[in-house]
């Protein structure tokens, strides 16, 4: 499905994916010789399109080296997080894995290249694992979340246990947490799927 939402300054393209509730958003960029302006989120326009997320926190991280892989991460209920992800600088391959029990796409993954150049954003619903790998040095990821960070609810699944083709030519650079994460086969998901 493809939809366009128009406003005074903005046209937002929104595409559904093969995983329910995972969406690709493409904000328009209005530019001239000075650069561009882009509206990355507008709560009223998105509510008009049926997206009623209440974001409470913005996060921004930078990875210096190519091949830095972060994920696959989640927060358990009641602190589950939906995320709106974009790339502030560089290029990253952003990945979602559906782990909502009862979902028709449980265990399936989707990967999208997000870059400063293409301006794409990925809407990740709660109940999906999220991770990314960097394609260029000094890549920045910027994302909104619907729940604050909660250490006791924070979890991770091994990056190589979900059948994802990360398009890697080398071993990725991982944190200790991600290196020690459980596999998808070991994971008893706390998430349930509800058709919208």
N, C-alpha and C positions, 0 to 999 in steps of 0.2 A: 504494500500500500504506500502511496505517496501523497502527501498533503502539503499545501502551502498556506501559511497564516500571514496575513498582511496587516500592517499597522502603519502609523504615520511615518516612522523611520525604518521599519523593519519588515523583511520577508523571511520567514523561517521555514525551511524545508524539513519535513519529518518523515522518516521511513521506518516501517515495521521490519523486523527481522524474523528468522525462523524460530527464535526463542520468544515465547510470549512475554510481553512487557519490556523486552530489551529493544530500545529504539536508537536510531541514528539521527541526530539533529544537525542540520547545517544552517547556521545563521548567515544571513547575507552580510557582505562587507561593502561599505560605501566609502570609496577612496578617491583621492586626488594626488597631486604631486607631493603632498605632505605625509601621506600614509593612508590609513583607513579608520573607520569607526564600525564596530560590530556590537550588537546587543546579544550577549550570550545567554541571558535568561530574563524572562519577564513573567512574573507569577500570574498576572491577569490574562495575558495572551495564552499562556500555557494551560491555565484553568479552562479557558474557552475551548481548548483543544482536548480537554479531558485529563490533563496532567496536573494533579493537585498535590505536588510534593511540598512539604514544609521543611526547607533546608535550614539547619541550625548552625552549621560550621563550614568554613572554607579551609581547605588544606592545599599546600603547595610544597612539592619536593623537587629536588634536582639530583640527577645522577650524572656523575662526571664521566664514566666510562661507557663505551659501547658494550652491549651484552649484559648490562646490569638488569637482573630479573627480580622483580618484587611481586610476591604472591605465591600462591593463590590465597587471598585473605577474605575473612568474613567476621561479623560480629553476631553472636547468638541473640535471639529474643530474650528479654524485651528491649534490647539495645541494637536490634538489627538495623542496618544502614542501607538505604538506597543511595546511589551516587550518580552525579552528573560529572563526567570526566572529559577534560580537554587537554590539549598539549599547548603549553605556553611558549616553548622554544624547542626546536629540534624535531625529532621523529620518534614515535614509540609504537609498538604493536600491542594493542590493548585487548585483553581477553576476558570473557565471561563464561562461567560454567554454571548451568542450572542444577541446583541441588535441592529443589523444592519437591518433597515427597508428593507423589500423585501427579506431578507435572507430566504432560505428554512428551516433554523434551528433557526429562531428568538425565543428568550425566552428559548431556550434549554441550559442546562449546562453540563459541563464536569469537572470531578475532577480527579486529578492524584497525587499520593503520590510521593513527591520529598524528597530525603534524601541525606546526605553526602555519605552514603553507596552505594545507587543505581546510583548516578551521573546523573540522568535524568534531562533534561531541558524541559521547556514548552515554545513554541513560541505562544505568544498571539497577534493576529492582532489588529490594532485599530478598534474600533467599538464593542469591547467585554469588558464587565465588568471583573474585576480581583479582587480576594481576596484569603485569605488563613487562615488556622487555624493551630496552632502549636500542635505537638504531643509529644514533649519532651521539657524539660527545656532548656533555653539558645539556642533556635533555631535561626539560621541566614538565611536570604534570601538575595540573590544577584541578581540584575537584570539590564539589559541594556534597555534603552528607546530611541525612535526615535525623541522625542521632549523634550525640556526643560520644567521644571515645570512652570505652569502658574496659579497663584492663582484664577483668575477670571474664568478659564475654568475647575477648579477642581470640581468634583462631586462625589456623592456616592448614592448607592441604598441599601436599607435595606437587610442585610444578610439573613433574614428569609422570604423574599417575593418572592423568585424565585423557591421554591420547592426543594432546594438543601438538600441532605442528608449529613450533615457535620459529621455524626458519633460522635455526642457529647453526653456525659453522664451527662454533667452539663451545666449551663448557661455560655456562653463564656464571656471572658473579652474584652470589647469594649471601643473604644475612645468615647468621647462626640459626635464628628462628625458622627461616624458610628451609634451610638444610635439614633441620630436625623434624619438620612437619610430618604428620600422619598422611597416609595415602587415601585416595578417594574410596578404595575398597574397605578401608578400616573405619571410615567416617559414618557415624550414625547421625544423620542430618536432623537438626531441630526445626527445620523449616517445612511448612506445609503449603501446597499450592492451592490457590483459590482463583477460579476463573473470574475475570472481570467483565 
